[in-house]
């Protein structure tokens, strides 16, 4: 409740499939409401009651709409603390969707001290953006083909992070799909992403930041905080 740039916290990472995640201590921000195992701030509920914006159906989509999100973010873990266990149900949970994106979700098995989990986000949006900017600046720029190339010795060599840039949301769909990520976007932003950046562990054995061109440009500029309201082209 002390951070006005947040509006919820979730136990779910949309890209929490087993091959794509490693660190159970890591907590990130996302601009896209994840929709499972979540809590909302008291302030947000007061807004919803006051403005009468709670929908009759599809509340998860409503939580992603600009008039409710208002440029704010959610906290999500790298490794999921929630799991959907059934292949039967509403929406898109059955069939190939279940097999590709839900069944492979990795569920955390080791309790982690909250003090360690929160130290990446406790400084608020400005501090988090500063860390993201430094990560983008220090990362090496590579192609999607590089990220897909297996490198068994990469982790032992403690390599630098890689950035794979995408031009627009159609380009994101293509590259995210090749990395076996959830290649959807909501309200002009990729699921699991923050300021146009989605972070995963790729087949190359490195942490890869799939980043929109605007995020790469922001990291090279002088603006301290990224724009949490802008839609990507």
Backbone bond lengths (Angstrom), bond angles and torsions (degrees), N, CA, C in turn:
res aa  C-N    CA-C-N  psi(-1)  N-CA   C-N-CA  omega(-1)  CA-C   N-CA-C  phi
1 X - - - 1.450 - - 1.529 112.71 -
2 X 1.308 118.37 -10.14 1.456 121.10 -178.03 1.526 112.75 -85.73
3 X 1.336 117.97 -11.05 1.461 121.18 -175.24 1.530 109.86 -112.09
4 X 1.333 119.14 103.78 1.464 121.51 -177.43 1.525 113.81 -69.67
5 X 1.337 117.97 -10.89 1.467 120.15 178.82 1.526 112.42 -83.50
6 X 1.357 116.79 -2.43 1.465 121.63 177.42 1.526 109.67 -110.80
7 X 1.337 115.67 149.62 1.462 117.94 172.11 1.516 113.54 -129.26
8 X 1.337 118.15 -4.85 1.463 119.91 175.49 1.527 109.82 -163.62
9 X 1.335 114.25 168.26 1.467 122.57 172.32 1.517 106.87 -134.95
10 X 1.319 116.87 138.83 1.462 120.90 -175.98 1.523 110.85 -129.76
11 X 1.336 115.30 154.66 1.467 121.73 175.23 1.526 110.91 -93.55
12 X 1.332 116.71 7.49 1.471 121.41 -169.98 1.521 111.92 -120.58
13 X 1.328 116.05 134.48 1.456 123.69 172.73 1.523 107.55 -113.88
14 X 1.331 117.32 119.66 1.463 121.16 -178.67 1.525 112.43 -59.93
15 X 1.329 117.04 -25.56 1.466 121.54 177.63 1.527 111.52 -109.83
16 X 1.342 115.77 36.65 1.462 120.52 -177.13 1.511 114.66 -86.65
17 X 1.347 117.66 23.15 1.462 120.42 178.01 1.528 110.10 -65.17
18 X 1.309 115.77 144.63 1.462 122.23 -170.38 1.530 114.81 -49.88
19 X 1.334 120.57 -45.00 1.470 118.69 -178.69 1.521 114.24 -69.09
20 X 1.342 118.15 -15.39 1.460 121.17 -170.63 1.522 114.14 -100.64
21 X 1.346 117.86 -6.49 1.467 121.01 -175.57 1.526 110.42 -128.63
22 X 1.347 115.73 154.79 1.467 120.90 -179.76 1.520 113.69 -140.93
23 X 1.333 117.53 -45.19 1.461 121.68 -165.74 1.531 111.87 -94.87
24 X 1.349 118.98 106.55 1.463 120.90 -179.90 1.528 113.35 -70.94
25 X 1.333 117.59 -9.12 1.468 120.97 179.62 1.521 112.78 -88.93
26 X 1.317 116.76 -14.59 1.458 120.72 -171.08 1.526 112.38 -80.61
27 X 1.327 115.75 131.47 1.459 123.31 173.10 1.525 107.80 -121.33
28 X 1.330 116.29 135.64 1.461 120.39 -179.59 1.525 110.57 -127.36
29 X 1.317 113.80 169.79 1.459 120.97 171.84 1.525 109.44 -99.63
30 X 1.329 115.58 149.80 1.461 120.10 172.28 1.517 109.23 -138.32
31 X 1.331 115.61 146.28 1.458 121.76 178.04 1.525 111.90 -87.51
32 X 1.331 117.31 -8.29 1.464 121.65 -176.28 1.525 109.40 -113.81
33 X 1.324 116.79 117.66 1.454 121.70 179.97 1.526 109.87 -54.37
34 X 1.360 118.32 124.19 1.464 120.90 -174.32 1.524 114.30 -77.02
35 X 1.339 118.49 -36.65 1.455 120.41 169.96 1.510 118.39 97.56
36 X 1.324 120.07 -3.50 1.463 120.67 179.48 1.526 110.11 -132.03
37 X 1.341 116.88 138.93 1.462 121.76 174.44 1.518 113.13 55.67
38 X 1.319 117.46 60.52 1.465 119.55 -169.88 1.516 112.59 -127.34
39 X 1.334 114.25 160.45 1.457 123.56 173.29 1.522 108.36 -127.40
40 X 1.338 116.54 150.26 1.454 119.55 176.95 1.522 110.45 -119.04
41 X 1.306 115.97 156.76 1.453 120.80 178.28 1.524 110.39 -71.35
42 X 1.319 117.16 148.34 1.460 122.43 177.65 1.529 110.25 -57.20
43 X 1.323 115.35 -38.81 1.468 120.20 -179.81 1.518 111.12 -60.43
44 X 1.343 117.10 -39.89 1.463 120.69 -179.75 1.524 110.76 -65.24
45 X 1.329 117.05 -43.48 1.459 119.10 179.73 1.535 110.70 -62.46
46 X 1.317 116.39 -38.73 1.468 120.07 177.26 1.525 110.45 -61.73
47 X 1.322 117.16 -39.65 1.467 121.14 177.58 1.523 111.14 -63.11
48 X 1.347 115.98 -45.30 1.463 120.86 -178.20 1.525 110.78 -61.94
49 X 1.340 115.87 -43.33 1.470 120.26 178.67 1.524 110.39 -64.93
50 X 1.316 116.09 -44.42 1.469 120.47 -177.91 1.523 112.01 -64.66
51 X 1.349 115.88 -45.00 1.464 120.50 -174.48 1.521 113.16 -90.38
52 X 1.343 116.68 -5.74 1.474 122.35 -179.58 1.521 111.68 54.51
53 X 1.341 115.95 49.07 1.463 121.61 -176.69 1.522 113.46 -101.56
54 X 1.360 118.82 1.13 1.462 119.61 178.61 1.529 109.07 -71.99
55 X 1.327 118.29 126.93 1.469 121.10 -174.07 1.530 112.44 -80.53
56 X 1.317 115.57 164.33 1.454 120.65 175.17 1.525 111.23 -77.11
57 X 1.320 116.90 -23.24 1.474 121.99 178.92 1.525 108.37 -153.94
58 X 1.338 115.71 164.92 1.466 122.80 177.01 1.527 111.93 56.68
59 X 1.329 115.64 52.57 1.464 120.83 -178.37 1.524 112.17 -64.50
60 X 1.371 117.03 -28.85 1.458 118.73 179.19 1.523 111.47 -65.26
61 X 1.350 116.45 -39.43 1.460 119.36 177.13 1.531 110.55 -68.49
62 X 1.330 116.29 -36.88 1.461 119.63 178.90 1.522 111.22 -62.09
63 X 1.326 117.29 -37.45 1.459 121.14 -179.44 1.526 112.41 -66.38
64 X 1.339 116.43 -15.69 1.462 120.72 179.67 1.519 112.38 -94.73
65 X 1.324 116.81 -7.85 1.458 119.84 -176.41 1.539 111.08 -74.92
66 X 1.335 117.15 144.27 1.474 121.10 -175.76 1.515 114.40 -55.82
67 X 1.337 118.34 -34.69 1.459 119.75 -176.57 1.517 112.82 -71.01
68 X 1.336 117.60 -17.33 1.464 121.24 174.31 1.526 110.65 -100.21
69 X 1.329 116.93 -44.18 1.472 119.65 -177.72 1.520 112.37 -68.14
70 X 1.323 117.33 -42.95 1.461 122.82 177.25 1.531 112.70 54.11
71 X 1.337 116.22 40.84 1.458 121.02 177.04 1.508 115.17 77.23
72 X 1.326 117.80 3.82 1.466 121.42 -178.26 1.526 111.50 -87.24
73 X 1.321 115.67 168.42 1.465 122.27 -175.03 1.525 111.37 -122.47
74 X 1.333 114.76 168.39 1.465 122.87 172.26 1.529 108.98 -113.71
75 X 1.326 116.08 150.68 1.459 120.93 170.39 1.524 109.03 -90.13
76 X 1.333 116.73 135.65 1.465 121.66 176.96 1.528 109.21 -136.68
77 X 1.334 118.11 150.44 1.463 120.25 175.60 1.525 110.47 -85.54
78 X 1.329 116.82 155.32 1.467 118.31 172.10 1.522 109.17 -66.94
79 X 1.338 116.81 -47.48 1.464 121.83 179.23 1.528 108.45 -100.46
80 X 1.296 116.92 125.95 1.466 122.20 -172.34 1.520 113.70 -61.27
81 X 1.329 113.24 144.50 1.466 121.82 170.64 1.522 110.70 -107.55
82 X 1.311 117.88 5.11 1.461 123.22 177.52 1.517 108.50 -135.36
83 X 1.341 115.75 154.92 1.466 120.57 -177.01 1.517 108.61 -147.91
84 X 1.326 116.35 135.37 1.456 120.02 174.62 1.524 107.67 -96.57
85 X 1.332 116.69 120.01 1.466 121.00 -166.39 1.524 114.60 -100.41
86 X 1.338 119.04 -0.32 1.456 119.12 -177.32 1.511 112.82 -119.42
87 X 1.311 117.02 141.33 1.458 121.25 177.87 1.523 111.70 -88.93
88 X 1.344 117.23 -7.60 1.455 121.61 178.18 1.526 109.66 -104.11
89 X 1.303 116.69 138.24 1.457 119.08 178.80 1.506 112.01 161.51
90 X 1.318 115.37 -166.26 1.459 120.64 -176.25 1.520 110.88 -85.57
91 X 1.327 114.31 178.69 1.460 122.72 176.18 1.525 110.83 58.02
92 X 1.344 117.95 -131.91 1.458 121.30 -172.59 1.529 112.13 -109.90
93 X 1.321 118.74 26.77 1.461 119.95 -170.89 1.520 113.98 -79.81
94 X 1.311 118.86 -10.41 1.459 119.81 -175.86 1.515 113.59 -95.80
95 X 1.333 115.72 176.24 1.461 123.10 171.83 1.509 114.35 60.32
96 X 1.344 114.95 -137.01 1.456 121.03 -175.72 1.521 112.03 -65.02
97 X 1.335 117.61 -32.36 1.474 120.68 178.10 1.523 110.11 -58.47
98 X 1.322 116.07 -47.88 1.465 121.37 178.90 1.523 110.71 -59.83
99 X 1.311 117.61 -48.24 1.460 122.02 -175.58 1.530 112.06 -65.72
100 X 1.325 116.35 -35.11 1.462 119.42 -174.46 1.520 113.30 -86.99
101 X 1.345 117.99 -39.68 1.457 120.38 -169.78 1.526 115.26 -115.45
102 X 1.322 119.05 -21.32 1.459 120.65 -174.42 1.528 113.09 -109.48
103 X 1.299 117.68 -44.85 1.463 119.84 179.30 1.531 112.91 -60.02
104 X 1.349 119.38 -36.88 1.479 119.39 -178.81 1.530 114.69 -79.07
105 X 1.347 118.61 0.23 1.462 120.33 -178.42 1.532 109.95 -56.57
106 X 1.320 115.36 132.27 1.471 120.53 176.90 1.525 109.13 -90.70
107 X 1.318 116.34 127.94 1.455 121.86 179.31 1.523 109.33 -101.65
108 X 1.329 116.86 130.45 1.458 120.71 -179.34 1.530 111.38 -60.58
109 X 1.322 116.41 137.09 1.468 121.30 -178.46 1.515 113.19 -117.03
110 X 1.340 117.20 -4.87 1.464 120.56 -178.09 1.523 110.38 -122.62
111 X 1.327 117.36 120.32 1.473 119.83 178.08 1.529 110.77 -59.41
112 X 1.322 115.55 141.49 1.454 121.30 -179.56 1.530 109.35 -123.55
113 X 1.332 117.79 138.76 1.480 119.70 176.98 1.525 110.60 -62.60
114 X 1.321 117.38 132.44 1.455 120.62 -178.95 1.519 112.32 -61.85
115 X 1.323 117.48 -28.49 1.464 119.32 179.26 1.522 110.66 -63.41
116 X 1.336 116.95 -34.11 1.461 120.10 177.56 1.522 111.04 -77.43
117 X 1.327 116.19 -36.84 1.457 119.34 -179.23 1.521 111.95 -65.10
118 X 1.323 116.91 -39.51 1.450 120.01 -170.46 1.525 114.42 -88.93
119 X 1.325 117.83 -7.13 1.458 117.17 -174.38 1.527 112.91 -69.20
120 X 1.344 118.41 -12.92 1.464 120.42 175.90 1.515 112.11 -84.55
121 X 1.330 118.21 -13.53 1.454 120.92 -174.57 1.516 113.59 -126.57
122 X 1.327 118.04 -7.87 1.459 120.65 -172.20 1.523 113.11 -70.66
123 X 1.327 118.19 -15.36 1.457 120.65 179.89 1.511 113.92 -81.47
124 X 1.343 117.96 1.09 1.458 120.81 -179.78 1.517 112.36 84.56
125 X 1.327 115.29 -179.50 1.465 121.42 -175.42 1.529 112.43 -60.94
126 X 1.309 117.35 -43.51 1.465 119.83 -176.57 1.530 111.36 -61.02
127 X 1.336 117.07 -45.15 1.459 120.58 179.67 1.532 110.85 -68.40
128 X 1.327 116.83 -39.79 1.457 120.28 178.88 1.533 110.72 -63.59
129 X 1.326 116.33 -44.03 1.461 120.34 178.57 1.520 111.30 -62.72
130 X 1.326 116.36 -36.94 1.463 120.14 177.73 1.526 110.75 -62.96
131 X 1.335 116.87 -43.09 1.460 120.60 177.60 1.524 111.46 -63.81
132 X 1.331 116.46 -42.95 1.467 120.01 178.77 1.520 110.76 -63.26
133 X 1.308 116.01 -41.83 1.464 119.97 179.79 1.526 111.01 -61.92
134 X 1.331 116.60 -43.58 1.462 120.20 178.51 1.526 110.97 -63.99
135 X 1.331 116.36 -38.69 1.470 119.99 179.19 1.514 110.77 -63.58
136 X 1.336 117.16 -43.77 1.459 120.94 178.67 1.530 111.07 -64.75
137 X 1.326 116.70 -39.82 1.462 120.40 -179.72 1.527 111.92 -65.23
138 X 1.339 116.18 -37.16 1.467 120.43 -176.42 1.519 112.92 -82.53
139 X 1.330 117.41 -18.05 1.467 121.07 -174.87 1.527 111.10 -74.91
140 X 1.335 114.87 154.16 1.461 121.89 175.79 1.524 109.69 -89.49
141 X 1.315 116.49 139.56 1.456 121.43 178.05 1.526 110.46 -84.10
142 X 1.339 116.17 128.32 1.465 121.06 -178.40 1.519 110.73 -140.45
143 X 1.312 115.59 167.51 1.461 122.14 178.80 1.527 110.06 -89.12
144 X 1.317 115.29 166.13 1.453 119.98 176.60 1.530 110.77 -64.00
145 X 1.318 116.62 -31.93 1.472 120.06 177.78 1.524 110.96 -64.48
146 X 1.330 117.32 -38.97 1.467 120.61 176.78 1.528 110.45 -61.83
147 X 1.328 116.03 -43.93 1.460 120.52 -176.98 1.515 112.32 -65.22
148 X 1.329 116.99 -27.59 1.461 121.72 -178.52 1.522 112.90 -86.02
149 X 1.330 116.90 -10.68 1.468 120.76 -176.61 1.524 109.91 -81.69
150 X 1.317 117.22 120.91 1.459 122.09 -177.36 1.525 110.71 -64.59
151 X 1.335 116.63 136.33 1.463 122.65 177.71 1.528 108.24 -140.78
152 X 1.332 118.33 87.05 1.474 121.52 -175.36 1.522 114.12 -58.40
153 X 1.325 118.63 -26.61 1.459 120.89 -176.89 1.511 114.51 -91.56
154 X 1.329 117.33 1.49 1.468 120.35 -173.63 1.520 112.17 -63.87
155 X 1.329 117.59 -45.13 1.459 120.37 -175.42 1.528 111.62 -64.18
156 X 1.327 116.81 -40.22 1.460 120.51 179.96 1.524 111.66 -65.32
157 X 1.325 116.11 -27.18 1.470 120.56 -178.33 1.526 112.42 -83.38
158 X 1.343 117.02 -2.32 1.472 122.04 -179.81 1.531 111.36 51.32
159 X 1.317 116.32 60.13 1.464 119.77 -172.87 1.523 112.74 -76.85
160 X 1.336 115.33 166.63 1.461 121.16 174.49 1.522 109.88 -73.58
161 X 1.341 114.67 157.10 1.460 119.02 174.08 1.527 109.53 -65.80
162 X 1.314 115.01 156.74 1.459 121.56 175.66 1.527 110.07 -114.36
163 X 1.330 115.70 148.81 1.462 122.31 171.77 1.515 108.65 -114.02
164 X 1.331 115.93 127.81 1.460 122.00 170.89 1.526 106.16 -113.38
165 X 1.311 116.75 117.64 1.460 121.49 -173.72 1.527 111.36 -89.84
166 X 1.334 116.65 143.23 1.462 120.52 171.45 1.525 109.02 -124.33
167 X 1.335 115.47 149.23 1.471 121.15 -171.92 1.534 112.77 -85.39
168 X 1.321 116.10 -40.44 1.458 121.53 -176.02 1.521 108.05 -153.23
169 X 1.326 117.15 -178.38 1.451 120.13 -174.61 1.524 112.43 -68.86
170 X 1.306 117.44 -29.56 1.465 119.31 175.62 1.535 110.38 -67.25
171 X 1.304 116.23 -40.74 1.462 120.66 176.19 1.535 110.19 -65.04
172 X 1.350 116.83 -37.99 1.466 120.67 175.35 1.521 111.11 -59.77
173 X 1.331 117.20 -46.30 1.462 120.75 179.66 1.527 110.95 -55.50
174 X 1.316 115.79 -43.90 1.461 120.29 -177.94 1.527 111.55 -66.41
175 X 1.327 117.30 -50.15 1.465 120.41 -175.38 1.521 111.82 -72.18
176 X 1.328 117.78 -39.56 1.458 120.50 177.43 1.524 110.73 -64.16
177 X 1.330 116.86 -39.23 1.451 120.61 177.57 1.518 112.03 -61.87
178 X 1.301 116.79 -38.85 1.471 119.97 179.03 1.524 111.71 -68.28
179 X 1.327 116.85 -26.47 1.463 121.21 178.24 1.532 112.43 -89.87
180 X 1.348 116.75 6.92 1.477 123.38 -179.58 1.521 112.12 63.51
181 X 1.327 116.42 27.03 1.460 122.03 175.11 1.519 109.51 -87.72
182 X 1.316 115.42 166.99 1.457 120.92 170.23 1.531 106.69 -73.50
183 X 1.317 116.61 108.77 1.465 119.76 -171.75 1.527 112.30 -97.49
184 X 1.328 116.19 38.19 1.454 121.90 175.85 1.525 110.67 -97.86
185 X 1.316 115.27 160.93 1.462 120.51 171.40 1.524 108.78 -138.95
186 X 1.319 115.59 151.72 1.456 122.59 -179.40 1.524 108.85 -129.73
187 X 1.325 115.63 133.80 1.468 120.85 179.11 1.540 111.47 51.77
188 X 1.335 115.16 39.14 1.460 119.84 175.68 1.513 115.69 76.89
189 X 1.360 117.27 18.64 1.462 120.35 179.88 1.529 109.95 -139.06
190 X 1.348 117.92 142.22 1.476 120.08 -178.87 1.520 112.11 -69.64
191 X 1.321 116.40 141.37 1.460 120.73 178.74 1.526 110.18 -64.39
192 X 1.338 115.34 136.47 1.462 120.23 -177.79 1.513 113.99 80.57
193 X 1.332 116.96 -0.02 1.456 120.53 -175.91 1.515 113.43 -98.92
194 X 1.318 114.46 161.36 1.460 122.19 176.07 1.516 108.07 -135.94
195 X 1.328 116.63 122.80 1.466 121.76 -177.86 1.526 111.57 54.50
196 X 1.335 115.80 34.55 1.454 120.56 177.98 1.512 114.86 82.71
197 X 1.344 118.22 8.30 1.460 122.19 -177.68 1.531 109.82 -116.24
198 X 1.333 116.62 125.04 1.462 122.35 175.11 1.526 107.45 -116.25
199 X 1.327 116.83 126.76 1.462 121.80 -174.68 1.528 110.85 -108.12
200 X 1.334 116.53 128.45 1.464 122.12 178.58 1.532 109.34 -141.20
201 X 1.315 115.73 172.61 1.469 122.57 166.74 1.521 107.05 -101.02
202 X 1.326 116.91 122.33 1.460 122.63 -172.10 1.527 111.59 -99.61
203 X 1.347 117.75 168.06 1.474 121.00 178.21 1.524 114.18 -56.23
204 X 1.339 117.35 -22.99 1.462 120.51 179.61 1.527 111.93 -69.75
205 X 1.340 117.26 -6.32 1.458 120.57 179.08 1.510 114.23 85.71
206 X 1.313 117.09 9.18 1.460 122.49 -178.73 1.517 111.09 -119.43
207 X 1.329 114.72 159.82 1.457 118.78 171.55 1.519 107.95 -77.45
208 X 1.326 115.66 126.07 1.459 121.46 -175.83 1.520 109.49 -117.53
209 X 1.331 115.51 132.15 1.456 122.12 175.65 1.522 107.51 -104.41
210 X 1.324 116.59 107.91 1.452 121.42 175.13 1.531 106.13 -82.43
211 X 1.325 115.93 107.22 1.466 120.72 -165.94 1.520 112.12 -123.69
212 X 1.326 115.44 134.61 1.461 120.53 174.56 1.526 109.54 -66.12
213 X 1.330 115.68 151.14 1.466 120.64 -178.24 1.518 111.83 -56.66
214 X 1.345 117.63 -33.38 1.466 120.44 179.60 1.521 111.74 -67.33
215 X 1.342 117.51 -33.29 1.467 120.99 177.90 1.527 110.34 -69.86
216 X 1.317 116.32 -39.10 1.468 120.33 177.64 1.523 109.71 -64.39
217 X 1.334 116.70 -41.42 1.468 120.82 178.41 1.530 110.79 -66.43
218 X 1.342 116.49 -40.21 1.474 120.18 177.92 1.520 110.86 -60.01
219 X 1.324 117.97 -41.26 1.463 121.68 -178.99 1.528 111.80 -63.91
220 X 1.313 116.44 -26.05 1.469 120.77 -179.92 1.526 111.97 -89.29
221 X 1.326 117.54 -11.02 1.455 121.13 -175.83 1.515 113.21 -94.09
222 X 1.336 115.48 -159.47 1.465 120.73 -174.45 1.526 113.25 -113.19
223 X 1.333 118.08 -6.49 1.457 120.82 -179.34 1.528 109.61 -69.49
224 X 1.355 119.16 123.27 1.465 120.65 -173.46 1.520 114.17 -71.08
225 X 1.344 118.39 -32.48 1.458 121.25 -177.19 1.524 110.31 -119.81
226 X 1.332 115.88 143.85 1.456 119.26 177.15 1.527 109.16 -81.13
227 X 1.322 116.31 161.93 1.455 122.78 -176.80 1.524 109.49 -86.58
228 X 1.314 117.14 111.40 1.456 120.96 -178.48 1.513 114.25 -82.69
229 X 1.330 118.31 0.34 1.459 120.87 -177.19 1.523 113.17 -107.03
230 X 1.322 118.02 -25.57 1.444 121.55 -172.61 1.537 112.19 -67.06
231 X 1.341 116.05 136.64 1.458 121.00 173.64 1.514 108.88 -84.77
232 X 1.329 116.34 146.19 1.452 120.82 177.69 1.521 109.54 -84.57
233 X 1.339 117.93 148.52 1.473 120.51 -179.22 1.529 111.35 -72.48
